[in-house]
Amino acid sequence: MSKKSGFLVGALVGAAAALFFAPKKGSEMRE
C-alpha cells in the first residue's frame, strides 16, 4: 500500500507541476 500510495502521490505532484509550469515555459519558448 505504501509503495502504491507513494507512487500515486508522486504522479499527482508531477502532473500538477507539469500542468502548472508547462504553459509558462511553452509560451516563453514559442515567443
N, CA, C and O of each residue as an XYZ file, in Angstrom:
124
protein
N       0.837     -1.207      0.000
C       0.000      0.000      0.000
C       0.870      1.253      0.000
O       0.615      2.199     -0.746
N       1.898      1.248      0.845
C       2.745      2.439      0.960
C       3.420      2.759     -0.374
O       3.521      3.922     -0.763
N       3.882      1.714     -1.072
C       4.551      1.951     -2.354
C       3.570      2.516     -3.374
O       3.890      3.462     -4.093
N       2.380      1.936     -3.436
C       1.381      2.415     -4.396
C       0.969      3.841     -4.074
O       0.905      4.686     -4.967
N       0.688      4.116     -2.806
C       0.259      5.470     -2.415
C       1.373      6.466     -2.709
O       1.104      7.568     -3.186
N       2.609      6.096     -2.434
C       3.734      6.991     -2.696
C       3.861      7.276     -4.182
O       4.144      8.403     -4.586
N       3.650      6.242     -4.994
C       3.735      6.416     -6.443
C       2.617      7.330     -6.939
O       2.840      8.198     -7.783
N       1.410      7.125     -6.404
C       0.271      7.958     -6.807
C       0.507      9.404     -6.419
O       0.242     10.313     -7.206
N       1.002      9.619     -5.213
C       1.277     10.983     -4.745
C       2.326     11.629     -5.648
O       2.169     12.780     -6.055
N       3.382     10.901     -5.959
C       4.443     11.432     -6.817
C       3.915     11.747     -8.210
O       4.270     12.765     -8.803
N       3.066     10.867     -8.725
C       2.499     11.079    -10.057
C       1.605     12.314    -10.069
O       1.660     13.124    -10.994
N       0.778     12.447     -9.025
C      -0.129     13.606     -8.945
C       0.669     14.892     -8.832
O       0.366     15.878     -9.505
N       1.687     14.884     -7.983
C       2.513     16.084     -7.795
C       3.236     16.424     -9.099
O       3.294     17.588     -9.496
N       3.781     15.414     -9.756
C       4.496     15.640    -11.008
C       3.568     16.172    -12.089
O       3.926     17.091    -12.825
N       2.375     15.594    -12.184
C       1.405     16.043    -13.188
C       0.968     17.470    -12.898
O       0.870     18.292    -13.810
N       0.709     17.764    -11.635
C       0.278     19.117    -11.250
C       1.375     20.124    -11.577
O       1.099     21.200    -12.108
N       2.621     19.771    -11.258
C       3.744     20.676    -11.526
C       3.902     20.872    -13.037
O       4.148     21.987    -13.497
N       3.761     19.797    -13.801
C       3.905     19.891    -15.259
C       2.826     20.799    -15.843
O       3.111     21.648    -16.687
N       1.585     20.615    -15.390
C       0.487     21.436    -15.906
C       0.647     22.887    -15.483
O       0.258     23.802    -16.209
N       1.228     23.092    -14.288
C       1.363     24.455    -13.760
C       2.499     25.210    -14.443
O       2.390     26.409    -14.701
N       3.604     24.491    -14.738
C       4.779     25.165    -15.306
C       4.820     25.090    -16.834
O       5.374     25.983    -17.475
N       4.251     24.052    -17.420
C       4.331     23.851    -18.870
C       3.817     25.052    -19.666
O       4.519     25.518    -20.564
N       2.620     25.572    -19.373
C       2.090     26.707    -20.158
C       3.034     27.904    -20.163
O       3.226     28.536    -21.202
N       3.628     28.220    -19.008
C       4.535     29.366    -18.926
C       5.774     29.124    -19.783
O       6.149     29.977    -20.587
N       6.413     27.960    -19.614
C       7.625     27.647    -20.372
C       7.300     27.552    -21.860
O       8.073     28.020    -22.695
N       6.165     26.950    -22.193
C       5.781     26.795    -23.590
C       5.606     28.147    -24.261
O       6.086     28.355    -25.375
N       4.921     29.068    -23.588
C       4.692     30.394    -24.169
C       6.009     31.138    -24.327
O       6.207     31.851    -25.310
N       6.903     30.977    -23.371
C       8.198     31.663    -23.448
C       9.029     31.103    -24.600
O       9.666     31.862    -25.330
N       9.026     29.784    -24.769
C       9.815     29.158    -25.831
C       9.240     29.513    -27.203
O       9.999     29.731    -28.148
N       7.927     29.573    -27.327
C       7.303     29.901    -28.615
C       7.658     31.323    -29.028
O       8.003     31.566    -30.184
N       7.576     32.245    -28.107
C       7.872     33.642    -28.415
C       9.371     33.884    -28.310
O       9.832     35.003    -28.533
